[in-house]
Amino acid sequence: MEKLAFITGANRGIGFETAKKLAQSGIKVILGSRDLSKGEEAVQKLSNLGIDADLVQYDAFDEDAPQKVYDYILGKYKKLDILINNAGVLLTGNLFVANSSTIPEKDLKDTFQTNFFSVISLTQKLLPLIKKSSAGRIVNVSTILSSLTLHSAKDSPITPAKELAYNASKTALNAFTVHLANELKDTNIKVNSGHPGWVKTELGGPNAPVEVEDSYKTSFNLATLGDDGPSGQLFHENDTLPW
Ligand SMILES: NC(=O)c1ccc[n+]([C@@H]2O[C@H](COP(=O)([O-])OP(=O)(O)OC[C@H]3O[C@@H](n4cnc5c(N)ncnc54)[C@H](OP(=O)(O)O)[C@@H]3O)[C@@H](O)[C@H]2O)c1
């Protein structure tokens, strides 16, 4: 049976590119999209490239969404090989603000809902399906801006990027990666965080140096790791980054 991947936030940006590349490598992909009409447009774009992608609605604010996704995958495919927790938000729209002393609690909570809490609910719910895979792979799409080591270093390239909600939610996501990887260390499942690079998407903005077409690499690599591959680390492409 062919491998199956579910990618959240796959209707555009890095999630879409990752789904496309996985599909082109022979993996069946299910796109997660909170807006079904946007998801259908993405499925059509893939269809124009000869890719037969599936679609399921997934909104990080819908507390019933993990169960609905679970039911859909169980009913149609019985198991899941790859989960890419890709959906994410930067609510201020600006990575280069220093807002720790001013950020409204609502922005903080809404960011954590999408970038952290919903990831845990979804992963917990789908884990029984991933355990049925002979090589389960969980990819948490993080960022170099999650790194406390780099944030606290002198002269780090990320020093000017101090938007609290986004950065802290991804630091928390990394904690989930490390803890879950440890819990699953005696299974076939690998759990890693990935930094895709600074990418020209709606979230990354127009000044980002990486084109969206090149943004799939880290998630793709982590989703297709061999049995001897790492677990519980933060990567950018083939390099590890400090926590
Ligand atoms: N771009 C970068 O430079 C960069 C760097 C490091 C890490 N990342 C990470 O890469 C991931 C993808 O980012 P991107 O740059 O591709 O961003 P993007 O183009 O803005 O796409 C974000 C995706 O997440 C979805 N999404 C947002 N809120 C959601 C919710 N409540 N429920 C379900 N889906 C939701 C969006 O759906 P809609 O279309 O419906 O809004 C969209 O599909 C994020 O986790 C981001 O933190 C990006």
The ligand as an SDF file (V2000), in Angstrom:
LIG
                    3D

 48 52  0  0  0  0  0  0  0  0999 V2000
    7.5480   31.7540    5.6080 N   0  0  0  0  0  0  0  0  0  0  0  0
    8.5950   31.6570    6.4090 C   0  0  0  0  0  0  0  0  0  0  0  0
    9.5950   32.3910    6.2580 O   0  0  0  0  0  0  0  0  0  0  0  0
    8.6280   30.6500    7.5130 C   0  0  0  0  0  0  0  0  0  0  0  0
    9.8190   30.5010    8.2370 C   0  0  0  0  0  0  0  0  0  0  0  0
    9.8670   29.5650    9.2560 C   0  0  0  0  0  0  0  0  0  0  0  0
    8.7600   28.7940    9.5400 C   0  0  0  0  0  0  0  0  0  0  0  0
    7.6260   28.9510    8.8240 N   0  0  0  0  0  0  0  0  0  0  0  0
    6.4650   28.0990    9.1720 C   0  0  0  0  0  0  0  0  0  0  0  0
    6.0100   27.4200    8.0240 O   0  0  0  0  0  0  0  0  0  0  0  0
    4.6130   27.1200    8.1590 C   0  0  0  0  0  0  0  0  0  0  0  0
    3.8880   27.5280    6.9070 C   0  0  0  0  0  0  0  0  0  0  0  0
    4.0700   28.9230    6.7590 O   0  0  0  0  0  0  0  0  0  0  0  0
    3.9430   29.6800    5.3570 P   0  0  0  0  0  0  0  0  0  0  0  0
    5.0860   30.6080    5.2900 O   0  0  0  0  0  0  0  0  0  0  0  0
    3.6940   28.7150    4.2640 O   0  0  0  0  0  0  0  0  0  0  0  0
    2.6530   30.5590    5.6720 O   0  0  0  0  0  0  0  0  0  0  0  0
    1.3800   30.9700    4.7900 P   0  0  0  0  0  0  0  0  0  0  0  0
    1.7160   31.0390    3.3580 O   0  0  0  0  0  0  0  0  0  0  0  0
    0.8550   32.1740    5.4820 O   0  0  0  0  0  0  0  0  0  0  0  0
    0.4000   29.7230    4.9940 O   0  0  0  0  0  0  0  0  0  0  0  0
   -0.0910   29.4100    6.2590 C   0  0  0  0  0  0  0  0  0  0  0  0
   -1.0180   28.2190    6.1360 C   0  0  0  0  0  0  0  0  0  0  0  0
   -1.5380   27.9390    7.4510 O   0  0  0  0  0  0  0  0  0  0  0  0
   -2.9500   27.9420    7.3690 C   0  0  0  0  0  0  0  0  0  0  0  0
   -3.5920   28.3420    8.6160 N   0  0  0  0  0  0  0  0  0  0  0  0
   -3.5030   29.5190    9.2760 C   0  0  0  0  0  0  0  0  0  0  0  0
   -4.3040   29.5210   10.3430 N   0  0  0  0  0  0  0  0  0  0  0  0
   -4.9200   28.3070   10.3760 C   0  0  0  0  0  0  0  0  0  0  0  0
   -5.8810   27.7070   11.2110 C   0  0  0  0  0  0  0  0  0  0  0  0
   -6.4270   28.3480   12.2510 N   0  0  0  0  0  0  0  0  0  0  0  0
   -6.2760   26.4430   10.9340 N   0  0  0  0  0  0  0  0  0  0  0  0
   -5.7750   25.7730    9.8800 C   0  0  0  0  0  0  0  0  0  0  0  0
   -4.8940   26.3030    9.0260 N   0  0  0  0  0  0  0  0  0  0  0  0
   -4.4570   27.5560    9.2700 C   0  0  0  0  0  0  0  0  0  0  0  0
   -3.2860   28.9230    6.2410 C   0  0  0  0  0  0  0  0  0  0  0  0
   -4.6100   28.7330    5.8000 O   0  0  0  0  0  0  0  0  0  0  0  0
   -5.4420   29.9340    5.0690 P   0  0  0  0  0  0  0  0  0  0  0  0
   -4.9860   29.9610    3.6400 O   0  0  0  0  0  0  0  0  0  0  0  0
   -6.8610   29.5240    5.2350 O   0  0  0  0  0  0  0  0  0  0  0  0
   -5.1010   31.2060    5.7930 O   0  0  0  0  0  0  0  0  0  0  0  0
   -2.2200   28.5120    5.2480 C   0  0  0  0  0  0  0  0  0  0  0  0
   -2.6070   27.3380    4.5810 O   0  0  0  0  0  0  0  0  0  0  0  0
    4.1430   27.8580    9.4190 C   0  0  0  0  0  0  0  0  0  0  0  0
    4.0700   26.9590   10.4980 O   0  0  0  0  0  0  0  0  0  0  0  0
    5.2570   28.8660    9.6530 C   0  0  0  0  0  0  0  0  0  0  0  0
    5.3780   29.2290   11.0030 O   0  0  0  0  0  0  0  0  0  0  0  0
    7.5150   29.8540    7.8230 C   0  0  0  0  0  0  0  0  0  0  0  0
  1  2  1  0
  2  3  2  0
  2  4  1  0
  4  5  1  0
  4 48  2  0
  5  6  2  0
  6  7  1  0
  7  8  2  0
  8  9  1  0
  8 48  1  0
  9 10  1  0
  9 46  1  0
 10 11  1  0
 11 12  1  0
 11 44  1  0
 12 13  1  0
 13 14  1  0
 14 15  2  0
 14 16  1  0
 14 17  1  0
 17 18  1  0
 18 19  2  0
 18 20  1  0
 18 21  1  0
 21 22  1  0
 22 23  1  0
 23 24  1  0
 23 42  1  0
 24 25  1  0
 25 26  1  0
 25 36  1  0
 26 27  1  0
 26 35  1  0
 27 28  2  0
 28 29  1  0
 29 30  1  0
 29 35  2  0
 30 31  1  0
 30 32  2  0
 32 33  1  0
 33 34  2  0
 34 35  1  0
 36 37  1  0
 36 42  1  0
 37 38  1  0
 38 39  2  0
 38 40  1  0
 38 41  1  0
 42 43  1  0
 44 45  1  0
 44 46  1  0
 46 47  1  0
M  CHG  2   8   1  16  -1
M  END
$$$$
